[in-house]
Amino acid sequence: MTNLTGSERAIAVTALRHAIPYLRMFKDKMFVIKAGGNAFASAESTRALVEQLGILHQLGIRVVLVHGGGPQSSELSDQLGLLTRFVEGRRVTDGDALKVAVMVLNGQISTRILAACREFDVPAVGISGVDAGLVRARKRPPVAAEGLDAPTIDYGFVGDIERIEPGVILKQLASGFVPIVSPLSADDAGTLLNINADTVAAAIACALDAEKLILATGAPGILEDVADPQSLISYIDRAGLRGLRDDGLLTDGMLPKVASIELALTGGVPRVHVISYASPDSLLLEIFTNEGTGTLVVDDIGQLMPAEQLV
């Protein structure tokens, strides 16, 4: 046992006292957390996030992690001499890109997370949208780009979600497991499909009636000025988010996240958080302190508790 100084003990007790209201509020509640591939770029960053997941699980919060793997997919594609193409922040997935996605998402990323879970004694189970029909999807048809002379965009083997089968995850949670979800799916004919992980996380959060959807990104949260990390927005509602988008203040990479945030809020998720996976203990601080570390998004700022608006 580590011997603490008097000041360290006082800090620990104060932190626990401040956390108690949140522990009461969130015990047995459902949190869906989505982390992009950058969060798992190293063993150290993976361990840091998984340790926080384990703490949430031990505190009685029902946690579901949805992971991406974009950077790793791009890196492997480059190594194989394959072209990586994005349209409005979304990856175009041809046959070769789909093979890469399967290798990265269901292999490299999922395995790394599960290995870290073993270290922290987190009873995790790796599944994908294909398993037991968790994510029912159809292949996205070609869509017309903006502009009269713009070409039609074919996203390839990219899926659009038709529905989520929540029982697949609920059974895992009821057995005391932490589901680690890869965003791959398949249509009814068995064709594998790649789906944006933010979209999968939002759809799962809606299907599970989750208390929170938390998007762990490379940014500190939503910024008024993408070039200025100090322009972090502490809280915002859907109208404000649309205003940022309409004013062109959101980058391509943030656009799918904004769509997922709107999907979650429209689907009944009360609160969506955008935080940085790279900030130490950002997940715990966002959940168990009033100040948080990132951006809180709600349907209407009028729904915020008075204390939340003091940040």
C-alpha positions in Angstrom: 0.0 0.0 0.0 1.3 3.5 -0.9 1.8 5.8 2.0 0.1 9.2 1.3 1.1 12.5 2.9 -1.5 14.4 4.8 -2.1 16.8 1.9 -2.4 13.9 -0.6 -5.0 12.2 1.7 -7.0 15.5 1.9 -7.0 15.8 -1.9 -8.1 12.2 -2.3 -11.0 12.6 0.2 -12.1 15.9 -1.3 -12.1 14.3 -4.8 -14.2 11.4 -3.5 -16.7 13.8 -1.8 -17.1 15.8 -5.0 -17.6 12.7 -7.0 -20.3 11.1 -4.8 -23.3 13.0 -6.4 -22.2 11.8 -9.8 -21.7 8.3 -8.6 -25.3 8.3 -7.3 -26.6 9.8 -10.5 -24.8 7.5 -12.9 -24.8 4.1 -11.2 -26.4 1.5 -13.5 -26.7 4.1 -16.3 -25.5 3.4 -19.8 -22.6 5.3 -21.4 -21.6 4.7 -25.0 -18.0 5.9 -25.6 -16.5 6.2 -29.1 -12.8 6.6 -29.5 -11.1 7.1 -32.9 -8.1 5.1 -34.0 -5.6 7.7 -32.8 -6.5 6.8 -29.3 -5.1 3.4 -29.9 -2.0 4.4 -31.8 0.3 3.2 -29.0 0.1 0.7 -26.1 0.4 3.6 -23.7 -2.5 5.6 -25.1 -4.6 2.4 -25.2 -3.8 1.6 -21.6 -4.7 5.1 -20.5 -8.2 5.0 -22.0 -8.9 1.4 -21.0 -7.9 2.1 -17.4 -10.6 4.8 -17.3 -13.1 2.4 -18.8 -12.3 -0.1 -16.1 -12.9 2.5 -13.4 -16.3 3.3 -14.8 -17.2 -0.3 -15.0 -16.1 -0.9 -11.4 -18.2 2.0 -10.3 -21.3 0.4 -11.7 -21.7 2.3 -14.9 -22.6 0.2 -17.9 -20.0 1.0 -20.5 -20.0 0.3 -24.3 -16.9 1.2 -26.3 -17.1 1.7 -30.1 -13.7 2.1 -31.7 -12.5 3.5 -35.0 -9.3 2.8 -36.9 -9.0 5.4 -39.6 -5.4 6.4 -39.1 -4.3 2.7 -39.0 -6.3 1.9 -42.1 -4.7 4.8 -43.9 -1.3 3.8 -42.8 -1.8 0.2 -43.9 -3.2 1.3 -47.2 -0.2 3.5 -47.9 2.1 0.5 -47.1 0.2 -1.6 -49.6 0.2 1.2 -52.2 -3.5 1.8 -52.1 -5.2 5.1 -52.6 -7.2 6.6 -49.6 -10.0 8.9 -50.5 -12.3 11.0 -48.3 -15.5 13.0 -49.2 -16.7 15.5 -46.6 -14.7 13.6 -43.9 -16.0 10.2 -44.8 -13.9 7.4 -46.1 -14.6 5.9 -49.6 -14.3 2.1 -49.2 -13.6 0.1 -52.3 -12.9 -3.7 -52.3 -9.2 -3.3 -51.2 -10.1 -0.7 -48.6 -12.7 -3.0 -47.1 -10.1 -5.7 -46.7 -7.8 -3.2 -44.9 -10.7 -2.1 -42.7 -11.4 -5.7 -41.6 -7.7 -6.4 -40.8 -7.4 -3.2 -38.9 -10.7 -2.9 -37.0 -11.4 -6.5 -36.2 -7.8 -7.5 -35.9 -5.2 -4.9 -34.9 -7.4 -2.4 -33.0 -9.8 -4.7 -31.3 -7.0 -7.1 -30.2 -5.0 -4.2 -28.8 -7.9 -3.0 -26.7 -8.8 -6.4 -25.4 -5.2 -7.1 -24.4 -5.2 -3.9 -22.4 -8.5 -4.9 -20.8 -6.8 -8.1 -19.6 -4.1 -6.0 -17.9 -6.7 -4.0 -16.0 -9.0 -6.9 -15.3 -11.8 -5.5 -17.4 -14.1 -8.3 -18.5 -14.3 -7.1 -22.1 -15.8 -8.9 -25.1 -14.9 -7.9 -28.7 -17.8 -7.8 -31.2 -18.6 -6.1 -34.4 -21.8 -5.0 -36.1 -21.8 -8.3 -38.0 -22.1 -10.4 -34.8 -25.7 -11.6 -34.3 -26.9 -8.8 -36.5 -26.0 -6.1 -34.0 -25.9 -3.4 -36.8 -28.4 -4.0 -39.6 -27.2 -2.1 -42.6 -27.6 -1.7 -46.4 -25.0 -0.6 -48.9 -25.1 3.1 -49.5 -26.2 4.0 -53.0 -24.3 6.5 -55.1 -25.2 10.0 -54.2 -25.2 13.2 -56.2 -22.6 15.7 -55.2 -23.4 19.4 -54.8 -23.2 21.5 -58.0 -24.7 21.0 -61.4 -21.6 19.5 -63.0 -20.4 17.6 -59.9 -19.9 13.8 -60.4 -21.9 11.2 -58.6 -20.1 9.9 -55.4 -19.9 6.2 -54.9 -18.8 5.4 -51.4 -18.2 1.8 -52.3 -18.7 -0.8 -49.5 -20.0 1.8 -47.0 -23.1 1.0 -45.1 -26.1 3.0 -43.9 -27.7 1.8 -40.7 -31.2 0.4 -40.9 -31.5 -0.6 -37.3 -29.6 -1.7 -34.2 -30.4 -4.9 -32.3 -29.8 -3.7 -28.7 -30.4 -7.2 -27.2 -27.0 -8.3 -28.5 -25.3 -5.7 -26.3 -27.8 -5.9 -23.4 -27.0 -9.6 -23.0 -23.3 -8.9 -22.8 -23.9 -6.1 -20.2 -26.3 -8.3 -18.2 -23.5 -10.9 -18.0 -21.1 -8.3 -16.5 -19.1 -7.8 -19.7 -17.9 -4.6 -21.3 -18.6 -4.7 -25.1 -15.9 -3.5 -27.4 -17.6 -2.8 -30.7 -16.0 -2.6 -34.2 -18.1 -0.6 -36.7 -18.1 -3.2 -39.4 -21.5 -4.6 -40.5 -23.1 -6.6 -43.3 -26.2 -6.5 -45.4 -28.8 -9.3 -45.4 -26.9 -10.9 -48.3 -23.8 -11.1 -46.2 -21.8 -8.4 -48.0 -19.4 -6.7 -45.5 -19.9 -3.0 -45.1 -17.8 -0.3 -43.4 -19.7 2.3 -41.3 -18.4 5.5 -39.8 -17.7 4.7 -36.1 -19.3 7.9 -34.9 -22.5 7.0 -36.6 -22.5 3.5 -35.2 -21.8 4.9 -31.7 -24.7 7.3 -31.9 -27.1 4.7 -33.3 -26.2 2.3 -30.5 -26.5 5.0 -27.9 -30.1 5.7 -29.1 -31.0 2.0 -29.2 -29.8 1.5 -25.6 -31.4 4.7 -24.3 -27.9 5.7 -23.1 -27.5 8.5 -20.6 -24.4 9.8 -22.4 -22.6 9.5 -25.7 -19.0 10.5 -25.3 -16.8 11.1 -28.4 -13.1 10.9 -27.6 -11.2 12.8 -30.3 -7.9 14.3 -31.0 -9.2 17.8 -30.4 -9.9 19.2 -26.9 -13.6 19.5 -27.8 -15.5 21.7 -30.3 -13.6 24.8 -31.1 -14.8 28.2 -32.4 -11.5 28.5 -34.2 -10.0 25.2 -35.2 -6.5 26.9 -35.2 -6.9 28.1 -31.6 -7.1 25.4 -28.9 -8.1 28.1 -26.4 -11.4 28.7 -28.2 -12.9 25.6 -26.7 -16.7 25.8 -26.3 -17.7 24.5 -22.9 -21.4 23.8 -23.8 -23.6 24.3 -26.9 -26.9 23.2 -28.2 -28.1 21.8 -31.5 -28.9 25.3 -32.8 -25.5 26.6 -32.0 -23.9 23.6 -33.5 -25.8 24.1 -36.8 -24.7 27.7 -36.7 -21.0 26.7 -36.5 -21.5 24.3 -39.4 -23.4 26.9 -41.5 -20.7 29.5 -40.9 -18.0 27.0 -42.1 -16.3 26.8 -38.7 -16.2 23.0 -38.6 -13.5 21.0 -40.4 -14.3 18.0 -42.6 -13.2 15.6 -39.9 -15.7 17.2 -37.5 -18.7 17.1 -39.9 -19.5 13.3 -39.4 -19.2 13.9 -35.6 -21.7 16.7 -35.8 -24.1 14.5 -37.8 -23.7 11.8 -35.1 -24.3 14.3 -32.3 -27.5 15.4 -33.9 -28.5 11.8 -34.5 -28.0 11.0 -30.8 -29.8 14.0 -29.5 -32.7 13.5 -31.8 -32.8 9.9 -30.8 -33.2 10.7 -27.1 -29.7 10.7 -25.7 -29.7 13.6 -23.2 -26.1 14.6 -23.4 -23.2 14.2 -25.8 -19.7 15.0 -24.8 -16.7 15.8 -27.1 -13.4 15.3 -25.3 -9.7 14.7 -26.1 -8.5 11.2 -25.5 -5.0 12.7 -25.2 -5.8 14.8 -22.1 -4.9 12.9 -18.9 -7.9 11.3 -17.3 -10.2 13.3 -19.6 -13.0 10.7 -19.5 -13.1 10.7 -15.7 -12.8 14.4 -15.4 -15.6 15.0 -17.9 -18.0 12.6 -16.0 -17.1 13.3 -12.4 -16.5 17.0 -12.3 -18.8 19.9 -13.1 -16.1 21.7 -15.1 -15.3 18.7 -17.4 -12.6 18.9 -20.0 -14.3 19.2 -23.3 -17.6 20.3 -24.9 -21.1 19.3 -23.6 -23.8 19.3 -26.3 -27.5 19.2 -25.5 -30.7 19.6 -27.5 -31.4 22.9 -25.8 -29.2 24.9 -23.4 -32.3 25.6 -21.4 -32.1 21.9 -20.3 -28.8 22.4 -18.6 -28.7 22.5 -14.8 -27.7 25.9 -13.4 -24.3 24.6 -12.2 -23.5 23.3 -15.7 -23.9 26.8 -17.1 -21.4 28.3 -14.7 -18.5 26.6 -16.4 
